[in-house]
Amino acid sequence: MTAGPVGPRLSDRQRLSWLRLIRTPNVGPSTFRDLINRFGSAEAAIEALPELALSGGLTRSVRIPPVAEAEAELEAAAAAGARFVAVGEPDYPPVLRNMDYPPPLLAVRGNAAVFALPPVAIVGARNASLAGIKMARMLASDLGREGYGVISGLARGIDTAAHEGSLATGTVAVLAGGLDQPYPAENADLCNGIAERGAVVSEMPFGWEPRAQDFPRRNRIIAGLSLGLVVVEAAKRSGSLISARLAGGMGRLVFAVPGSPLDPRAAGANGLLKDGATLVTEVGDVTTAIAPLIGRSEPQADSLDEPPDFASAAPADDSDRRRVVEALGPTPVGIDDLIHHTRLHPAQVFMILLELDLAGRLERHPGNHVSLLPGEG
């Protein structure tokens, strides 16, 4: 499963299996991709999961969602006017497909045509000033008139202003919970309006109420959906800065609107400017930088997009697993370095890491780095 050209649509049976697999605990986008690459299909991966998790050290049975549960979620999506779009399918956002580890399935409510617009994210403080709200709404409106789509997270303040400013021209709201759980609740009507003209998306299950730890995942999608991200007012510690950091790590452009040094809501944006973000005072500052990128997005290379040759290596045994676990720790290390250090076949290391991941003992990091979760060893 690589971020390549648009492919055929999944069959109903395949979509059901994909949903069961991605809803299995400890199966995130990277693990999902590795399982598909190793076993060839979601159905085959589901069959292999219990043994893999046991080999990785899981002491209880892995909970794979039953068919009826996945069918119920598909029915709930259809009843809400939504659908699950798989990476590689025509309606999947093309810019999102070209990030590291895109969500395998994205719940979409609305018109997928908005994904064809060159996307720019606008994010910022929930407790925004009137000046910040006015600036966000103006930027979004101007971007819409220039033919851009506006991405944001439906939060109070800057996000709300960004959606409102681009409602008529095309905006995408990314939710931290299920599509039927817009947050905050006061923006439910705005969410419905966005779905009528643009799109609302989420990688979370229907019925899922957002928790604090879900917002960084939402921010990752906001960054991945965009060619560039504009921060309008953000405190030193805010989710908007997480989005900016993620965007920069993905090679997206990062912009910031300057603010008064006396206003703590501007401290984060001003800090981004000190670190090299592009200063924004008008829409041309964004469009001039983004325009050369339109239509030039290439799939990102990933050394593990093609799995190693499993037929050329013996299955890993317990001593091989111990060597890998002993080489790992809380500090991220490159997988290539791990292979070199353990002197194991890449296929053996690949499978051991997959086992540890499914057992909930491994953490994945950008750049093909991995580490053990605290307390593991």
ROMAR-743412 format. One line per 8 residues: their letters; for each residue z, y, x of C-alpha. Coordinates in steps of 0.25 Angstrom, whole numbers. Example, Ala and Ser with C-alpha at 12.3 -4.5 7.8 and 13.67 -1.06 7.14 Angstrom:
BEGIN
as> 31 -18 49  29 -4 55
END
This chain:
BEGIN
mtagpvgp> 0 0 0  -5 12 8  -8 26 5  -23 25 4  -34 27 -5  -33 26 -20  -33 11 -25  -34 3 -38
rlsdrqrl> -24 4 -49  -13 -6 -49  -14 -17 -60  -2 -16 -70  4 -29 -64  3 -22 -50  9 -9 -55  21 -17 -61
swlrlirt> 23 -24 -48  23 -11 -40  33 -5 -49  42 -17 -48  41 -17 -33  44 -2 -31  55 -3 -41  62 -13 -32
pnvgpstf> 74 -8 -25  71 -5 -10  56 -5 -12  52 9 -9  38 14 -7  37 9 8  43 -4 5  34 -6 -7
rdlinrfg> 22 -3 2  27 -13 12  29 -24 2  15 -22 -4  9 -22 10  16 -35 13  15 -43 0  2 -37 -5
saeaaiea> 7 -34 -19  19 -29 -27  20 -43 -34  21 -50 -21  31 -40 -15  40 -42 -27  40 -57 -25  44 -55 -10
lpelalsg> 55 -44 -12  67 -53 -14  65 -61 -1  62 -49 7  74 -41 2  83 -53 5  77 -54 19  80 -40 21
gltrsvri> 95 -42 18  96 -39 3  108 -46 -2  104 -45 -17  92 -48 -25  81 -37 -25  79 -32 -38  64 -32 -42
ppvaeaea> 62 -25 -55  57 -35 -65  43 -34 -72  49 -29 -85  56 -18 -78  44 -13 -71  36 -14 -84  46 -6 -91
eleaaaaa> 45 5 -81  30 5 -83  31 6 -98  41 17 -96  31 25 -88  20 23 -98  29 27 -109  32 40 -101
garfvavg> 17 42 -99  18 39 -84  12 28 -75  15 22 -61  4 25 -51  3 16 -38  0 22 -25  -15 20 -23
epdyppvl> -18 22 -37  -27 33 -41  -16 41 -49  -7 41 -37  -5 54 -30  -14 54 -18  -5 63 -9  7 54 -12
rnmdyppp> -1 42 -9  -2 47 5  12 48 9  21 38 16  26 27 6  21 33 -7  28 28 -20  20 15 -24
llavrgna> 21 19 -38  22 33 -44  26 35 -59  17 46 -64  17 54 -77  6 64 -79  -8 66 -74  -12 60 -60
avfalppv> -23 71 -59  -12 80 -53  -11 71 -41  -25 76 -37  -20 90 -35  -16 93 -20  -1 93 -22  9 102 -17
aivgarna> 24 100 -19  34 112 -22  49 109 -21  61 117 -20  75 120 -25  81 116 -38  89 129 -39  78 137 -35
slagikma> 78 153 -36  69 160 -46  60 164 -34  59 150 -29  55 145 -43  45 156 -45  39 153 -31  38 138 -34
rmlasdlg> 31 140 -48  21 150 -41  18 141 -30  16 129 -40  7 137 -49  -1 143 -38  -3 129 -32  -8 124 -45
regygvis> -18 135 -47  -23 131 -33  -25 116 -38  -13 110 -32  -3 100 -38  12 104 -37  22 93 -34  37 94 -37
glargidt> 50 87 -41  53 93 -55  66 98 -50  72 111 -55  69 124 -48  57 124 -38  51 110 -43  51 115 -58
aahegsla> 44 128 -54  34 121 -46  31 111 -58  30 123 -68  21 131 -59  11 120 -58  13 113 -71  -1 118 -76
tgtvavla> -9 114 -64  -3 101 -59  11 97 -54  18 84 -51  33 81 -53  40 71 -44  52 65 -51  64 58 -44
ggldqpyp> 67 50 -56  58 42 -66  47 49 -73  56 49 -85  67 55 -78  63 69 -75  73 77 -67  79 87 -70
aenadlcn> 79 84 -85  76 99 -88  62 97 -82  58 86 -91  48 95 -99  42 100 -86  41 86 -81  33 83 -94
giaergav> 24 95 -92  21 90 -78  17 77 -83  7 83 -93  0 91 -82  4 85 -69  12 72 -65  26 68 -64
vsempfgw> 29 57 -54  40 48 -49  42 35 -41  55 32 -48  57 22 -60  56 27 -74  70 30 -79  75 33 -65
epraqdfp> 85 45 -65  83 53 -52  95 52 -42  97 61 -30  91 51 -21  78 50 -29  74 65 -26  70 62 -11
rrnriiag> 61 52 -16  55 62 -26  54 72 -15  46 62 -6  36 60 -17  35 75 -19  32 77 -4  22 65 -5
lslglvvv> 14 70 -17  12 84 -10  3 89 1  13 100 3  27 103 -1  32 117 -4  47 120 -4  52 132 -12
eaakrsgs> 67 134 -11  75 123 -5  89 122 0  92 117 14  95 103 8  86 100 -4  76 90 -9  65 100 -7
lisarlag> 67 99 8  67 84 7  53 85 1  49 95 12  53 85 22  47 73 16  34 81 14  34 85 29
gmgrlvfa> 36 71 33  24 67 24  15 77 31  15 86 19  15 101 21  28 108 18  29 122 13  41 131 10
vpgspldp> 43 144 2  52 154 10  65 159 4  76 168 7  86 164 18  97 168 9  94 158 -2  98 144 1
raagangl> 87 138 -8  77 143 2  84 137 15  76 124 14  63 131 12  65 141 23  70 129 32  57 122 29
lkdgatlv> 49 135 34  57 135 47  53 120 49  38 123 47  35 123 32  24 132 28  29 145 21  24 147 7
tevgdvtt> 24 160 0  12 158 -9  3 146 -13  -7 149 -2  3 145 8  3 131 2  -12 129 -2  -17 134 12
aiapligr> -9 123 19  -12 112 8  -26 114 6  -31 107 19  -23 95 15  -30 92 1  -38 80 1  -35 76 15
sepqadsl> -22 68 13  -24 55 20  -15 42 18  -4 42 28  -4 31 39  7 21 39  8 10 49  13 0 39
deppdfas> 3 3 28  -4 -10 33  7 -21 34  8 -30 47  1 -43 47  12 -52 41  4 -65 44  5 -63 59
aapaddsd> 20 -63 59  31 -73 56  41 -69 45  53 -61 50  65 -69 51  80 -65 52  80 -62 66  68 -53 65
rrrvveal> 76 -46 53  88 -44 62  79 -38 73  73 -27 64  87 -24 57  93 -23 71  82 -13 75  84 -4 63
gptpvgid> 95 6 60  98 18 52  88 26 61  73 25 57  64 17 66  49 15 66  44 2 61  35 1 73
dlihhtrl> 47 3 82  54 -8 75  43 -17 77  42 -14 91  57 -16 93  59 -29 86  46 -35 91  44 -41 78
hpaqvfmi> 30 -42 71  27 -30 62  26 -39 50  40 -44 53  46 -30 54  38 -26 42  44 -37 33  59 -35 39
lleldlag> 58 -20 35  53 -23 21  65 -33 19  75 -23 24  69 -13 15  69 -22 3  84 -25 6  87 -10 6
rlerhpgn> 91 -10 21  79 -1 26  75 13 25  61 18 27  58 31 34  45 39 36  36 35 48  38 20 46
hvsllpge> 53 21 50  64 12 45  79 11 46  90 3 40  98 9 29  113 13 33  122 1 33  111 -9 36
g> 109 -17 49
END
